[in-house]
Amino acid sequence: MGDYRQPVRLEEALEVLVRPYTVLSGGTDFYPARVGKAVDEDILDISRIKGLRGISSDGTGWRLGATTTWSELLAADLPPLFDGLKQAAREVGGQQIQNAGTLAGNLCNASPAADGVPPLLALDAEVELASRDKVRRLPLSSFIVGNRRTQLLSDELLVAIHVPRSTTQARSSFLKLGARRYLVISIVMAAATLEIAEDRVQTARIAVGACSAVAQRLPVLEVALAGEPLDARLAEKVQRAHLAPLTPIEDVRGSADYRLDVVVTLLRRLLAEVAS
């Protein structure tokens, strides 16, 4: 086995990262990928760093600590703005996975089918990255750059996710289609956040996952929804022409055309749910 470190302070962890280590916290992707294999790489276990865990808020928004688990998110007292993210949390494996898996792990794993990414994109989230020398923040939309690829440098840790506070009432929702109801990789998933004023959509943020190498926002649809009344007719605004940013693959779970048809259906259901 390689070197194993388990610091209790963030500063210690960042000192370790002066050379490359594999970062471990919940381990829900790390261990299944190594079944039957010896773990011979250098491991930095950040699970004991208390400053990386928990949810806090101030006048600008919310800070979600990197090693906060999906179960902790579900138990947190959060406004309706976070309903979509909580719905996604219930889809991240079974309860044992939700108890161990972390928010940052889901992002750093950078799977096209990562359940947490679309709702966080729809929340306009940013990630906070720390190294020994500096701290920087990036929009989540810039952080994940491809299948299993991110902007995270070898000497950096993702330490928090930031969600801005809406100036108006806001609602969100998330839907996922898989081959069965639970414990399945997504065929398609979609998330929507609507900021509302005087029973109209002030701002819409719509994101779709598992239909591109990276989950995508749908800016043309977002523009089409802005200013519309918040009623049952809102769902009718979704058209296949709005899906131009998506590049779905064809595999055993579905064809590209099937996935695009499903996206339209999921988005219409999402908007009907949020509007109601």
Residue pairs with C-beta under 8 A, 6 or more apart in sequence:
1 38
1 39
1 40
2 39
2 40
2 41
2 42
2 43
3 21
3 42
3 43
4 42
4 43
4 45
5 13
5 16
5 21
5 42
5 43
5 44
5 45
6 45
6 47
6 48
7 13
7 16
7 44
7 46
7 48
7 49
8 48
8 49
8 50
9 49
9 51
10 49
10 51
10 52
10 130
10 157
10 159
13 44
13 46
13 49
13 157
14 130
14 131
14 132
14 155
14 157
15 132
16 44
17 44
17 131
17 132
17 154
17 155
17 156
17 157
18 132
18 155
19 42
20 42
20 154
21 42
21 43
21 44
22 30
22 41
22 42
22 43
22 44
23 44
23 46
23 108
23 157
24 30
24 43
24 44
24 45
24 46
24 47
25 45
25 46
25 47
25 66
25 67
25 102
25 104
25 105
26 47
26 67
26 69
26 100
26 101
26 102
26 105
27 100
28 93
28 97
28 100
28 101
28 105
29 105
29 109
46 52
46 66
46 67
46 157
47 67
49 67
51 65
51 159
52 65
52 66
52 67
52 104
52 157
52 159
52 160
53 65
53 66
53 67
53 68
53 72
54 65
54 68
54 72
55 62
55 63
55 64
55 65
55 68
55 72
55 73
55 76
55 78
56 62
56 63
57 63
57 165
59 165
60 164
60 165
61 162
61 163
61 164
61 165
62 78
62 82
62 162
62 163
62 165
63 160
63 161
63 162
64 73
64 103
64 160
64 161
64 162
64 163
65 103
65 159
65 160
66 102
66 103
66 104
66 157
66 158
66 159
66 160
66 161
67 102
67 103
67 104
68 102
68 103
69 98
69 99
69 100
69 101
69 102
69 103
70 89
70 92
70 97
70 98
70 99
70 101
70 102
70 103
70 116
71 89
71 95
71 98
71 99
73 82
73 85
73 86
73 89
73 103
74 86
74 89
74 90
74 98
76 82
78 86
79 170
80 170
80 171
80 172
81 123
81 163
81 166
81 170
81 171
81 172
81 193
82 123
82 163
82 172
83 171
83 172
83 173
84 119
84 122
84 123
84 172
84 173
84 174
84 191
84 192
84 193
85 116
85 119
85 120
85 123
85 172
85 174
87 119
87 173
87 174
87 175
88 115
88 116
88 118
88 119
88 174
88 176
88 189
88 191
89 98
89 115
89 116
90 98
91 115
91 174
91 176
91 182
91 189
92 98
92 101
92 106
92 115
92 116
93 101
93 183
94 182
94 183
103 116
103 161
104 127
104 158
104 159
104 161
106 114
106 115
106 116
106 117
107 114
107 116
107 117
107 120
107 127
107 140
107 143
107 144
107 150
107 158
107 161
108 150
108 152
108 158
109 148
110 144
110 146
110 147
110 148
110 149
110 150
110 214
111 147
111 148
112 147
112 209
112 210
112 212
112 213
112 214
112 215
113 185
113 186
113 189
113 209
113 210
114 209
114 215
115 176
115 186
115 189
115 209
117 140
117 144
117 207
117 209
117 215
118 174
118 189
118 190
118 191
118 207
118 208
118 209
118 215
119 172
119 174
119 191
119 193
119 207
120 140
120 161
120 163
121 140
121 141
121 191
121 205
121 207
121 215
121 217
122 172
122 191
122 192
122 193
122 205
122 206
122 207
122 217
123 163
123 164
123 172
123 193
123 205
124 139
124 163
124 164
124 193
124 205
125 139
125 140
125 161
125 162
125 163
126 137
126 138
126 139
126 140
126 161
126 162
127 137
127 138
127 140
127 143
127 158
127 160
127 161
127 162
128 135
128 136
128 137
128 158
128 159
128 160
128 161
128 162
129 135
129 136
129 137
129 138
129 151
129 152
129 153
129 156
129 157
129 158
129 159
130 156
130 157
130 159
131 153
131 155
131 156
131 157
132 155
135 159
137 162
138 151
140 161
141 217
142 151
143 150
143 151
143 152
144 150
144 151
144 214
144 215
145 151
145 214
146 213
146 214
147 213
147 214
152 158
166 195
167 195
168 195
168 196
168 197
168 202
169 195
169 196
169 197
170 193
170 194
170 195
170 196
171 193
171 194
171 196
171 274
172 191
172 192
172 193
172 194
172 274
173 191
173 192
173 270
173 273
173 274
174 189
174 190
174 191
174 192
174 270
175 189
175 190
175 191
175 266
175 269
175 270
175 273
176 186
176 188
176 189
176 190
177 186
177 187
177 188
177 189
177 262
177 266
178 184
178 185
178 186
178 187
179 187
179 253
185 210
185 253
186 209
186 210
187 210
187 253
187 254
187 259
187 262
188 208
188 209
188 210
188 211
188 248
188 254
188 259
188 262
188 263
188 266
189 208
189 209
189 210
189 266
190 206
190 207
190 208
190 209
190 263
190 266
190 267
190 270
191 206
191 207
191 208
191 209
191 270
192 204
192 205
192 206
192 207
192 267
192 270
192 271
192 274
193 204
193 205
194 201
194 203
194 204
194 205
194 225
194 230
194 274
195 201
195 202
195 203
195 204
196 202
196 230
199 229
199 230
199 231
200 227
200 228
200 229
200 230
201 225
201 226
201 227
201 228
201 229
201 230
201 234
202 226
202 227
203 222
203 226
204 221
204 222
204 225
204 226
205 217
205 222
206 217
206 218
206 221
206 222
206 225
206 267
207 215
207 216
207 217
207 218
208 215
208 216
208 218
208 243
208 246
208 263
208 267
209 215
210 248
210 259
211 243
211 246
211 247
211 248
211 259
211 260
211 263
212 245
212 246
212 247
212 248
213 247
216 245
216 246
217 245
218 242
218 243
218 245
219 245
220 241
220 242
220 244
221 237
221 238
221 242
221 267
224 237
224 242
225 234
225 237
225 271
228 234
228 237
230 275
231 275
232 272
232 275
232 276
234 271
234 272
234 274
234 275
235 267
235 268
235 269
235 271
235 272
235 275
236 268
237 271
238 264
238 267
238 268
238 271
239 264
240 260
240 261
240 264
243 260
243 263
243 264
246 259
246 260
246 263
248 256
248 259
248 260
249 256
250 256
254 262
